[in-house]
Amino acid sequence: MHFLKPHYDTEGPFGLPMKDAQAQALEAIIKTLPQPAEPKFVTLDKAPSELLPGERADVSWISTEDVDRDQEVVVAKGMDDGHFKLNPIVILQHCYSLPPVGKSVWRNRYKDGDMVGVKVKTQYPKRPDSWKDDDWPPDTTFSLIQSGLLLGKSIGFLPTKAHAPTDDEIKKNAELQHERTKTRKKTKNQRTMSLTCRVAALKLTSRPTRRPRQRR
């Protein structure tokens, strides 16, 4: 994979560019997991953003505890961002060959009414005098966010623990009863979809808005 060496040291596990320390940390995590361990991606096609007055920054949801397109739920309290914070850069559309567009300042679990998930603060740095190219990617990205043309956010993650929904979880979210029924009907030769999981964050990315996220 082609990537910009000023921002990454090596091609780590799963072919993802990362710092050497990140690669070593991720390899250690993978050794503790059932094999084959595979990364996943979840996208919020319209992640509500709060633009912060006086700052080139926004606060937005990157994940919620809704049933996603893979019939899974990413549990916010299970997020382990230790790997990501070793190099907390935000890239556009998972394109590692382009410069980062921002920096993730923090990532926290939030509850807003019935919505539970992970919110982040992202900063879009000003153009330094040393930058000689015509375009400064954070300027373009932040302008698109300000205009409402770029709203999507996504996470890349590695599930480290998963289980089918419990009776207590179903009481809190009736959607999970349907998903558990479908899971129990699968044969031994089919892949059983887990409904909740703990995650180790790999990458946070911004991407253009596409179709609305499906809800069941």
LORO-971118 format. One record per atom (N, C-alpha, C): residue number from 1; atom name; x, y, z. Coordinates in Angstrom, 1 decimal, padded with zeros to 4 digits. Each point is the difference from the previous one (the first is absolute). Example, Ala and Ser with C-alpha at 12.3 -4.5 7.8 and 13.67 -1.06 7.14 Angstrom:
% LORO-971118
     i   at       px       py       pz
     1    N    013.2   -005.7    007.8
     1   CA   -000.9    001.2    000.0
     1    C    000.9    001.2    000.0
     2    N   -000.4    001.1   -000.7
     2   CA    000.9    001.1    000.0
     2    C   -000.8    001.1    000.8
% end
This chain:
% LORO-971118
     i   at       px       py       pz
     1    N    000.8   -001.2    000.0
     1   CA   -000.8    001.2    000.0
     1    C    000.9    001.3    000.0
     2    N   -000.4    000.9   -000.8
     2   CA    000.8    001.3   -000.1
     2    C   -000.5    000.9    001.2
     3    N    001.0    000.5    000.7
     3   CA   -000.4    000.9    001.1
     3    C    001.1    001.1    000.2
     4    N   -000.3    001.0    000.7
     4   CA    000.9    001.1    000.2
     4    C    000.9   -000.3    001.2
     5    N    001.3   -000.1   -000.3
     5   CA    000.9   -000.4    001.1
     5    C    000.2    001.0    001.1
     6    N   -000.3    001.3   -000.3
     6   CA    000.1    001.0    001.2
     6    C   -001.0   -000.3    001.1
     7    N   -001.1   -000.7   -000.4
     7   CA   -001.1   -000.2    001.0
     7    C    000.0   -001.5    000.5
     8    N    000.6   -000.9   -000.7
     8   CA    000.0   -001.4    000.4
     8    C    001.4   -000.6   -000.2
     9    N    000.3   -001.0    000.8
     9   CA    001.3   -000.6    000.0
     9    C    000.0   -001.3   -000.9
    10    N   -001.1   -000.7    000.1
    10   CA    000.0   -001.4   -000.6
    10    C   -001.4   -000.4   -000.4
    11    N    000.0   -001.1   -000.8
    11   CA   -001.3   -000.6   -000.3
    11    C   -000.2   -001.1    001.1
    12    N   -001.0    000.3    000.9
    12   CA   -000.2   -000.9    001.1
    12    C   -001.0   -001.1   -000.3
    13    N   -000.5   -000.7    001.1
    13   CA   -001.0   -001.0   -000.2
    13    C   -001.1    000.4   -000.9
    14    N   -000.6   -000.9   -000.7
    14   CA   -001.1    000.2   -000.9
    14    C    000.3    001.0   -001.2
    15    N    001.3    000.2   -000.2
    15   CA    000.5    000.9   -001.1
    15    C   -000.3    001.5    000.3
    16    N   -000.2    000.4    001.2
    16   CA   -000.3    001.4    000.3
    16    C    001.3    000.7    000.4
    17    N    000.2    001.2   -000.6
    17   CA    001.2    000.8    000.4
    17    C   -000.2    000.5    001.4
    18    N    001.1    000.0    000.8
    18   CA    000.0    000.5    001.4
    18    C    001.4    000.2    000.5
    19    N    000.1    000.5    001.2
    19   CA    001.3    000.2    000.6
    19    C    000.5   -001.4    000.5
    20    N    001.3   -000.1    000.2
    20   CA    000.6   -001.2    000.5
    20    C   -000.7   -000.4    001.3
    21    N   -000.1    000.9    000.9
    21   CA   -000.6   -000.3    001.3
    21    C   -001.4   -000.5   -000.1
    22    N   -000.8    000.6   -000.9
    22   CA   -001.3   -000.5   -000.3
    22    C    000.0   -001.5   -000.5
    23    N    000.9   -000.2   -000.9
    23   CA    000.1   -001.4   -000.6
    23    C    000.3   -001.0    001.1
    24    N    000.9    000.3    000.9
    24   CA    000.4   -000.9    001.1
    24    C   -001.2   -000.2    000.9
    25    N   -000.7    001.1    000.4
    25   CA   -001.1   -000.1    000.9
    25    C   -001.1   -000.8   -000.6
    26    N   -000.3    000.2   -001.3
    26   CA   -001.1   -000.8   -000.7
    26    C    000.3   -001.4   -000.1
    27    N    001.3   -000.3   -000.3
    27   CA    000.4   -001.4   -000.1
    27    C   -000.2   -000.8    001.3
    28    N    000.3    000.8    001.1
    28   CA   -000.2   -000.6    001.4
    28    C   -001.5   -000.3    000.3
    29    N   -000.8    000.9   -000.5
    29   CA   -001.5   -000.2    000.2
    29    C   -000.5   -001.2   -000.8
    30    N    000.5   -000.1   -001.3
    30   CA   -000.5   -001.0   -000.9
    30    C    000.4   -001.4    000.6
    31    N    001.1   -000.1    000.6
    31   CA    000.4   -001.3    000.6
    31    C   -000.9   -000.5    001.1
    32    N   -000.8    000.9    000.6
    32   CA   -000.9   -000.4    001.1
    32    C   -001.4   -000.4   -000.5
    33    N   -000.2    000.2   -001.3
    33   CA   -001.4   -000.1   -000.5
    33    C   -000.1   -001.4   -000.8
    34    N   -001.3   -000.5    000.0
    34   CA   -000.2   -001.1   -000.9
    34    C    000.3    000.3   -001.4
    35    N    000.5   -001.0   -000.8
    35   CA    000.4    000.3   -001.4
    35    C   -001.0   -000.6   -000.9
    36    N   -000.2    000.6   -001.2
    36   CA    000.7    001.2   -000.5
    36    C   -000.7    001.3    000.6
    37    N    000.8    000.9    000.5
    37   CA   -000.4    001.3    000.4
    37    C   -000.1    000.9   -001.2
    38    N   -001.1    000.7   -000.1
    38   CA   -000.2    000.9   -001.2
    38    C   -000.5    001.4    000.5
    39    N    000.6    001.1   -000.6
    39   CA   -000.5    001.3    000.3
    39    C   -001.4    000.2   -000.7
    40    N   -000.7    001.0    000.6
    40   CA   -001.3    000.4   -000.6
    40    C   -000.1    001.5   -000.1
    41    N   -001.0    000.4   -000.7
    41   CA   -000.2    001.5   -000.1
    41    C   -001.5    000.3    000.1
    42    N   -000.3    001.0    000.8
    42   CA   -001.3    000.5    000.2
    42    C   -000.1    001.5   -000.4
    43    N   -001.0    000.3   -000.8
    43   CA   -000.1    001.4   -000.5
    43    C   -001.4    000.6    000.5
    44    N    000.1    001.2    000.5
    44   CA   -001.2    000.8    000.2
    44    C    000.0    001.0   -001.1
    45    N   -001.0   -000.2   -000.9
    45   CA    000.0    000.8   -001.3
    45    C   -000.4    001.4    000.3
    46    N   -000.6    000.3    001.2
    46   CA   -000.4    001.4    000.3
    46    C    000.3    000.1    001.5
    47    N    001.3    000.3    000.4
    47   CA    000.4    000.1    001.3
    47    C   -000.3    001.4    000.5
    48    N   -000.9    000.3    000.9
    48   CA   -000.3    001.4    000.4
    48    C    001.3    000.7    000.6
    49    N    000.4    001.1   -000.6
    49   CA    001.2    000.7    000.4
    49    C   -000.4    001.3    000.7
    50    N    000.8    000.3    001.0
    50   CA   -000.1    001.3    000.7
    50    C    001.3    000.8   -000.3
    51    N   -000.2    001.0   -000.7
    51   CA    001.1    000.9   -000.3
    51    C    000.3    000.9    001.2
    52    N    001.3    000.0    000.4
    52   CA    000.3    000.8    001.2
    52    C    000.4    001.4   -000.3
    53    N   -000.7    001.0    000.5
    53   CA    000.3    001.4   -000.3
    53    C    001.5    000.3    000.4
    54    N    000.7    000.7   -000.9
    54   CA    001.3    000.4    000.2
    54    C    001.1   -001.0   -000.2
    55    N   -000.5   -001.2   -000.4
    55   CA    001.0   -001.1   -000.2
    55    C   -000.3   -000.6   -001.4
    56    N    001.1   -000.6   -000.5
    56   CA   -000.1   -000.8   -001.3
    56    C   -000.2   -001.4    000.5
    57    N   -001.2   -000.3    000.5
    57   CA   -000.2   -001.3    000.6
    57    C   -001.5   -000.3    000.0
    58    N   -000.3   -001.3    000.0
    58   CA   -001.4   -000.5    000.2
    58    C    000.0   -001.1    001.0
    59    N   -001.2   -000.2    000.6
    59   CA   -000.3   -001.2    000.8
    59    C   -001.1   -000.8   -000.6
    60    N    000.2   -001.2   -000.2
    60   CA   -001.0   -000.8   -000.8
    60    C    000.0   -001.5    000.5
    61    N   -001.1   -000.6   -000.3
    61   CA   -000.1   -001.5    000.3
    61    C    000.8   -000.7   -001.0
    62    N    000.7   -001.1    000.4
    62   CA    000.7   -000.9   -000.9
    62    C   -000.6   -001.4    000.0
    63    N   -000.8   -000.2    001.1
    63   CA   -000.6   -001.4    000.1
    63    C   -001.2    000.2    001.0
    64    N   -001.0   -000.8   -000.2
    64   CA   -001.1    000.0    000.9
    64    C   -000.4   -001.5    000.2
    65    N   -000.8   -000.3    001.1
    65   CA   -000.3   -001.3    000.3
    65    C   -001.3   -000.5   -000.7
    66    N   -000.2    000.5   -001.2
    66   CA   -001.1   -000.5   -000.9
    66    C    000.5   -001.3   -000.7
    67    N   -001.0   -000.8   -000.3
    67   CA    000.3   -001.2   -000.8
    67    C    000.5    000.4   -001.4
    68    N    001.2   -000.4   -000.4
    68   CA    000.5    000.5   -001.3
    68    C   -000.3   -000.9   -001.1
    69    N    000.6    000.3   -001.2
    69   CA   -000.3   -000.8   -001.2
    69    C    000.4   -001.4    000.1
    70    N    001.0   -000.3    000.8
    70   CA    000.4   -001.4    000.2
    70    C   -000.7   -000.7    001.2
    71    N   -001.1    000.6    000.4
    71   CA   -000.8   -000.5    001.1
    71    C    000.8   -000.1    001.3
    72    N    000.8    000.9    000.2
    72   CA    000.9    000.1    001.2
    72    C   -000.2    001.3    000.8
    73    N    000.4    000.0    001.2
    73   CA    000.0    001.2    000.8
    73    C    001.4    000.2    000.6
    74    N    000.6    001.2   -000.3
    74   CA    001.3    000.3    000.6
    74    C   -000.3    000.7    001.4
    75    N    000.5   -000.7    001.0
    75   CA   -000.3    000.5    001.4
    75    C    001.0    001.1    000.4
    76    N   -000.5    001.2    000.2
    76   CA    000.9    001.1    000.2
    76    C    000.9   -000.2    001.2
    77    N   -000.4   -000.6    001.1
    77   CA    000.8   -000.1    001.2
    77    C    001.2   -001.0   -000.3
    78    N   -000.1   -000.8   -001.1
    78   CA    001.0   -000.9   -000.3
    78    C    001.1    000.6   -000.8
    79    N   -000.1    001.2   -000.4
    79   CA    001.1    000.6   -000.8
    79    C    001.3    000.2    000.7
    80    N    001.0   -000.5   -000.7
    80   CA    001.4    000.1    000.5
    80    C    000.8    000.8   -001.1
    81    N    000.2    001.2    000.2
    81   CA    000.7    000.8   -001.0
    81    C    001.5    000.1    000.2
    82    N    000.6   -000.9    000.8
    82   CA    001.4    000.1    000.3
    82    C    000.8   -000.1   -001.3
    83    N   -000.4   -000.8   -000.9
    83   CA    000.8   -000.2   -001.3
    83    C   -000.1    001.3   -000.8
    84    N   -001.2    000.6   -000.1
    84   CA   -000.2    001.1   -000.9
    84    C    000.7    001.3    000.6
    85    N    000.0    000.2    001.3
    85   CA    000.5    001.2    000.5
    85    C    001.6    000.1   -000.1
    86    N    000.6   -001.1   -000.4
    86   CA    001.4    000.0   -000.3
    86    C    000.3    000.9   -001.3
    87    N   -001.0    000.2   -000.8
    87   CA    000.1    000.8   -001.2
    87    C   -001.4    000.5   -000.4
    88    N   -000.6    000.9    000.8
    88   CA   -001.4    000.3   -000.2
    88    C   -000.3    001.0   -001.1
    89    N    000.4   -000.4   -001.2
    89   CA   -000.3    000.8   -001.2
    89    C   -001.3   -000.4   -000.6
    90    N   -000.7    001.0   -000.7
    90   CA   -001.3   -000.3   -000.6
    90    C    000.3    000.1   -001.5
    91    N   -000.4   -001.1   -000.7
    91   CA    000.2    000.0   -001.5
    91    C   -001.3    000.1   -000.7
    92    N    000.1    000.3   -001.3
    92   CA   -001.3    000.1   -000.8
    92    C   -000.2   -001.2   -000.9
    93    N   -001.1   -000.6    000.2
    93   CA   -000.4   -001.2   -000.8
    93    C    001.0   -001.1    000.0
    94    N    000.6   -000.2    001.1
    94   CA    000.9   -001.2    000.2
    94    C    001.2    000.1   -001.0
    95    N    000.3    001.2   -000.4
    95   CA    001.1    000.1   -001.1
    95    C    001.3    000.4    000.7
    96    N    000.8   -001.1    000.2
    96   CA    001.3    000.2    000.7
    96    C    001.1    000.7   -000.9
    97    N   -000.3    000.2   -001.3
    97   CA    001.0    000.6   -000.9
    97    C   -000.2    001.5    000.0
    98    N   -001.0    000.5    000.7
    98   CA   -000.2    001.5    000.1
    98    C    000.4    000.4    001.4
    99    N    000.3    001.3    000.2
    99   CA    000.4    000.5    001.3
    99    C   -001.3    000.0    000.9
   100    N    000.2   -000.2    001.4
   100   CA   -001.1    000.1    000.9
   100    C   -000.7    001.3   -000.1
   101    N   -001.3    000.0    000.4
   101   CA   -000.8    001.3   -000.1
   101    C   -000.2    000.5    001.4
   102    N    000.3   -000.7    001.0
   102   CA   -000.3    000.5    001.4
   102    C    000.7   -000.9    001.0
   103    N   -000.2    000.4    001.3
   103   CA    000.5   -000.8    001.1
   103    C   -001.1   -000.2    001.0
   104    N   -000.1   -001.2    000.5
   104   CA   -001.0   -000.4    001.0
   104    C    000.5    000.4    001.4
   105    N   -000.7    000.9    000.6
   105   CA    000.4    000.5    001.3
   105    C   -000.4   -000.9    001.2
   106    N   -001.3   -000.4   -000.1
   106   CA   -000.5   -001.0    001.0
   106    C   -001.1   -000.8   -000.6
   107    N   -000.2   -001.2    000.7
   107   CA   -001.1   -000.9   -000.4
   107    C   -000.6   -000.5    001.3
   108    N   -001.3    000.3    000.2
   108   CA   -000.7   -000.4    001.2
   108    C   -001.4   -000.6   -000.2
   109    N   -000.4   -000.8    000.9
   109   CA   -001.3   -000.6    000.0
   109    C   -001.0    001.1    000.4
   110    N   -001.1    000.1   -000.7
   110   CA   -001.1    001.0    000.3
   110    C   -001.3   -000.6    000.0
   111    N   -001.0    000.6    000.8
   111   CA   -001.4   -000.4    000.0
   111    C   -000.8    001.2   -000.2
   112    N   -000.8    000.1   -001.1
   112   CA   -000.9    001.1   -000.2
   112    C   -001.4   -000.5   -000.3
   113    N   -000.8    000.0    001.1
   113   CA   -001.3   -000.5   -000.1
   113    C    000.1   -001.5   -000.2
   114    N   -000.6   -000.6   -001.1
   114   CA    000.1   -001.4   -000.3
   114    C    001.2   -000.4   -000.7
   115    N    000.8    001.0   -000.5
   115   CA    001.1   -000.2   -000.8
   115    C    001.3   -000.2    000.9
   116    N    000.7   -001.1   -000.2
   116   CA    001.2   -000.3    000.7
   116    C    001.1   -000.4   -001.0
   117    N    001.1    000.5    000.2
   117   CA    001.1   -000.2   -001.0
   117    C    001.3    000.7    000.4
   118    N    000.8    000.2   -001.0
   118   CA    001.3    000.7    000.2
   118    C    000.0    001.3   -000.8
   119    N    000.4    001.0    000.7
   119   CA    000.2    001.3   -000.6
   119    C    001.5    000.4    000.0
   120    N    000.4    000.8   -001.0
   120   CA    001.4    000.4   -000.1
   120    C    000.1    001.5   -000.3
   121    N    001.1    000.5    000.4
   121   CA    000.3    001.4   -000.4
   121    C    001.2   -000.1   -001.0
   122    N   -000.2    000.7   -001.2
   122   CA    001.0    000.0   -001.0
   122    C    000.4    001.4   -000.3
   123    N    001.3    000.2   -000.1
   123   CA    000.6    001.3   -000.3
   123    C    000.5    000.0   -001.4
   124    N   -000.2    001.1   -000.8
   124   CA    000.4    000.2   -001.3
   124    C    001.1    001.1    000.0
   125    N    001.3   -000.3    000.0
   125   CA    001.0    001.0    000.2
   125    C    000.1    001.0   -001.1
   126    N    000.4    001.2    000.4
   126   CA    000.3    001.1   -000.9
   126    C    001.2   -000.4   -000.9
   127    N    000.0    000.6   -001.2
   127   CA    001.1   -000.2   -000.9
   127    C    001.3    000.6    000.5
   128    N    001.0   -000.8    000.1
   128   CA    001.3    000.6    000.5
   128    C    000.7    000.7   -001.2
   129    N    000.9    000.9    000.4
   129   CA    000.7    000.7   -001.1
   129    C    000.9   -000.9   -000.8
   130    N    000.4   -001.1    000.6
   130   CA    000.9   -000.9   -000.7
   130    C   -000.7   -000.8   -001.1
   131    N   -001.3    000.0    000.0
   131   CA   -000.7   -000.8   -001.0
   131    C    000.0    000.7   -001.3
   132    N    000.6   -000.6   -001.0
   132   CA    000.2    000.6   -001.3
   132    C   -001.0   -000.4   -001.1
   133    N   -000.8   -001.0    000.2
   133   CA   -001.0   -000.4   -001.0
   133    C   -001.1    001.0    000.0
   134    N   -000.8    000.0   -001.1
   134   CA   -001.1    001.0   -000.2
   134    C   -001.1   -000.3    001.0
   135    N   -000.3   -001.3    000.2
   135   CA   -001.2   -000.3    000.8
   135    C    000.5   -000.5    001.4
   136    N   -000.7    000.4    001.0
   136   CA    000.3   -000.5    001.4
   136    C   -001.2   -000.9    000.4
   137    N    000.1   -001.3    000.0
   137   CA   -001.2   -000.9    000.2
   137    C   -000.9    000.3    001.1
   138    N    000.6    000.4    001.2
   138   CA   -001.0    000.3    001.1
   138    C   -000.9    001.2   -000.3
   139    N    000.5    001.0   -000.8
   139   CA   -000.9    001.1   -000.4
   139    C   -001.2   -000.5   -000.8
   140    N    000.3   -000.8   -001.0
   140   CA   -001.1   -000.5   -000.8
   140    C   -001.0   -000.9    000.8
   141    N    000.6   -000.9    000.8
   141   CA   -000.9   -000.8    000.8
   141    C   -000.9    000.8    001.0
   142    N    000.6    000.9    000.7
   142   CA   -000.7    000.8    001.0
   142    C   -001.1    000.9   -000.7
   143    N    000.4    000.5   -001.2
   143   CA   -001.0    000.8   -000.7
   143    C   -001.2   -000.9   -000.4
   144    N    000.2   -001.2   -000.5
   144   CA   -001.1   -000.9   -000.4
   144    C   -000.8   -000.4    001.3
   145    N    000.6   -000.1    001.1
   145   CA   -000.8   -000.3    001.2
   145    C   -000.8    001.2    000.4
   146    N    000.6    001.2   -000.1
   146   CA   -000.8    001.2    000.4
   146    C   -001.2    000.2   -000.9
   147    N    000.1   -000.4   -001.3
   147   CA   -001.0    000.2   -000.9
   147    C   -001.1   -001.1    000.0
   148    N    000.3   -001.0    000.8
   148   CA   -001.0   -001.1    000.1
   148    C    000.2   -001.0   -001.1
   149    N    001.0    000.0   -000.8
   149   CA    000.2   -000.9   -001.1
   149    C    000.8   -001.2    000.3
   150    N    000.7    000.0    001.2
   150   CA    000.8   -001.2    000.4
   150    C   -000.4   -000.3    001.5
   151    N   -000.9   -001.0    000.2
   151   CA   -000.5   -000.2    001.3
   151    C    000.3   -001.4    000.5
   152    N    000.4   -000.9   -000.9
   152   CA    000.2   -001.4    000.5
   152    C    001.3   -000.2    000.7
   153    N    000.0   -000.9    001.0
   153   CA    001.2   -000.4    000.8
   153    C   -000.1   -001.5    000.1
   154    N    001.2   -000.7    000.1
   154   CA    000.0   -001.4    000.1
   154    C    001.1   -000.4    000.9
   155    N   -000.1   -001.3    000.6
   155   CA    001.1   -000.5    000.8
   155    C    000.5   -001.3   -000.7
   156    N    001.2   -000.3    000.1
   156   CA    000.5   -001.3   -000.3
   156    C    000.4   -000.7    001.4
   157    N   -000.4   -001.2    000.2
   157   CA    000.2   -000.6    001.3
   157    C    000.3   -001.5   -000.1
   158    N    000.5   -000.6    001.0
   158   CA    000.3   -001.4    000.1
   158    C   -000.8   -000.5    001.2
   159    N   -001.0   -000.9   -000.2
   159   CA   -000.8   -000.5    001.1
   159    C    000.9   -000.9    000.9
   160    N   -000.1    000.3    001.3
   160   CA    000.8   -000.8    000.9
   160    C   -000.8   -000.9    000.9
   161    N   -001.3    000.3    000.0
   161   CA   -000.9   -000.8    000.8
   161    C   -001.4    000.2   -000.5
   162    N   -000.8   -001.1   -000.1
   162   CA   -001.3    000.1   -000.6
   162    C   -001.0   -001.0    000.6
   163    N   -001.3    000.3    000.0
   163   CA   -001.0   -001.0    000.5
   163    C   -001.3    000.3   -000.6
   164    N   -000.9   -001.0    000.0
   164   CA   -001.4    000.2   -000.4
   164    C   -000.7    000.9    001.0
   165    N   -001.0    000.7   -000.3
   165   CA   -000.7    000.9    000.9
   165    C   -000.6   -000.8    001.2
   166    N    000.2    000.5    001.2
   166   CA   -000.6   -000.6    001.2
   166    C   -001.5    000.5    000.1
   167    N   -000.7   -000.7    000.9
   167   CA   -001.4    000.4    000.3
   167    C   -000.1    001.4    000.4
   168    N    000.9    000.5    000.9
   168   CA    000.0    001.3    000.5
   168    C    000.3    001.0   -001.1
   169    N    000.9   -000.3   -001.0
   169   CA    000.2    000.9   -001.1
   169    C   -001.2    000.1   -000.9
   170    N   -000.7   -001.1   -000.2
   170   CA   -001.2   -000.1   -000.8
   170    C   -001.1    000.9    000.6
   171    N   -000.1    000.0    001.3
   171   CA   -001.0    000.8    000.7
   171    C    000.2    001.5   -000.3
   172    N    001.3    000.4   -000.1
   172   CA    000.4    001.4   -000.3
   172    C   -000.1    000.3   -001.5
   173    N    000.1   -001.0   -000.8
   173   CA    000.0    000.3   -001.5
   173    C   -000.8   -001.2   -000.6
   174    N   -001.2    000.2   -000.4
   174   CA   -000.9   -001.1   -000.5
   174    C    000.6   -000.5   -001.4
   175    N    000.7    000.8   -000.7
   175   CA    000.6   -000.4   -001.3
   175    C    000.9   -001.3    000.2
   176    N    000.6   -000.1    001.1
   176   CA    000.9   -001.1    000.2
   176    C   -000.7   -001.4    000.1
   177    N   -001.2    000.0    000.4
   177   CA   -000.8   -001.3    000.0
   177    C    000.0   -000.6   -001.4
   178    N   -000.3    000.8   -001.0
   178   CA   -000.1   -000.4   -001.4
   178    C    001.4   -000.5   -000.4
   179    N    001.0    000.7    000.3
   179   CA    001.4   -000.4   -000.4
   179    C    000.4   -001.3    000.7
   180    N   -000.4   -000.2    001.3
   180   CA    000.4   -001.2    000.7
   180    C   -000.7   -001.2   -000.7
   181    N   -001.2    000.2   -000.3
   181   CA   -000.8   -001.1   -000.7
   181    C    000.7   -000.4   -001.3
   182    N    000.4    001.0   -000.8
   182   CA    000.7   -000.3   -001.3
   182    C    001.3   -000.8    000.3
   183    N    000.7    000.5    001.1
   183   CA    001.3   -000.7    000.3
   183    C   -000.2   -001.4    000.3
   184    N   -001.0   -000.4    000.8
   184   CA   -000.2   -001.3    000.5
   184    C   -000.5   -000.9   -001.2
   185    N   -000.5    000.5   -001.1
   185   CA   -000.5   -000.8   -001.1
   185    C    001.2   -000.3   -000.9
   186    N    001.1    000.6    000.1
   186   CA    001.2   -000.3   -000.9
   186    C    000.5   -001.4    000.3
   187    N    000.5   -000.7   -001.1
   187   CA    000.5   -001.3    000.1
   187    C    001.4    000.1    000.5
   188    N    000.6   -001.2    000.3
   188   CA    001.4    000.0    000.5
   188    C    001.0    000.4   -001.0
   189    N   -000.4   -000.1   -001.3
   189   CA    001.0    000.4   -001.1
   189    C   -000.1    001.5   -000.3
   190    N   -001.0    000.7    000.6
   190   CA   -000.1    001.4   -000.3
   190    C    000.7    000.8    001.1
   191    N    000.4    001.2   -000.3
   191   CA    000.7    000.9    000.9
   191    C   -001.1    000.6    000.9
   192    N    000.2   -000.2    001.3
   192   CA   -001.0    000.6    001.0
   192    C    000.4    001.5    000.2
   193    N   -000.9    000.9   -000.2
   193   CA    000.2    001.4    000.2
   193    C   -000.1    000.4    001.4
   194    N    001.0    000.5    000.6
   194   CA   -000.1    000.4    001.4
   194    C   -000.7    001.4    000.1
   195    N   -000.7    000.2    001.1
   195   CA   -000.8    001.2    000.0
   195    C    000.6    001.1    000.9
   196    N    001.0   -000.3    000.8
   196   CA    000.7    001.0    000.8
   196    C    001.5   -000.4    000.0
   197    N    000.8    001.1    000.0
   197   CA    001.4   -000.3    000.0
   197    C    000.8    001.1    000.7
   198    N    001.2   -000.4    000.5
   198   CA    000.9    001.0    000.5
   198    C    001.0    000.3   -001.1
   199    N    000.5    001.2   -000.1
   199   CA    000.8    000.3   -001.1
   199    C    001.3    000.7    000.3
   200    N    001.0   -000.2   -000.8
   200   CA    001.3    000.7    000.0
   200    C    000.0    000.9   -001.2
   201    N    000.0    001.3    000.2
   201   CA   -000.1    000.9   -001.2
   201    C    001.2   -000.1   -000.8
   202    N   -000.2    000.0   -001.4
   202   CA    001.1    000.0   -000.9
   202    C    000.2    001.3   -000.7
   203    N   -001.1    000.5   -000.6
   203   CA    000.0    001.3   -000.7
   203    C   -001.3    000.7    000.1
   204    N    000.0    001.3    000.1
   204   CA   -001.2    000.8   -000.1
   204    C    000.1    000.7   -001.3
   205    N   -001.1    000.0   -000.8
   205   CA    000.1    000.7   -001.3
   205    C   -001.2    000.8   -000.2
   206    N    000.1    001.0   -000.9
   206   CA   -001.1    000.8   -000.4
   206    C   -000.3   -000.4   -001.5
   207    N   -001.3   -000.1   -000.4
   207   CA   -000.3   -000.3   -001.3
   207    C   -001.2    000.7   -000.5
   208    N   -000.3    000.2   -001.3
   208   CA   -001.1    000.8   -000.4
   208    C   -001.3   -000.7    000.3
   209    N   -001.1    000.7    000.2
   209   CA   -001.3   -000.6    000.3
   209    C   -000.5   -000.8   -001.2
   210    N   -000.5   -001.2    000.3
   210   CA   -000.6   -000.9   -001.0
   210    C   -001.4   -000.3    000.4
   211    N   -000.4   -001.2   -000.2
   211   CA   -001.4   -000.3    000.3
   211    C   -000.2    000.0    001.5
   212    N   -001.2    000.3    000.5
   212   CA   -000.3    000.0    001.4
   212    C    000.3   -001.4    000.7
   213    N    000.4    000.0    001.2
   213   CA    000.2   -001.3    000.7
   213    C   -001.3   -000.7    000.2
   214    N   -000.1   -001.3   -000.4
   214   CA   -001.2   -000.7    000.1
   214    C   -000.3   -000.4    001.5
   215    N   -001.2    000.1    000.3
   215   CA   -000.5   -000.4    001.4
   215    C   -001.0   -001.1   -000.2
   216    N    000.0   -000.9    000.9
   216   CA   -001.0   -001.1   -000.1
   216    C   -000.9    000.0    001.2
% end
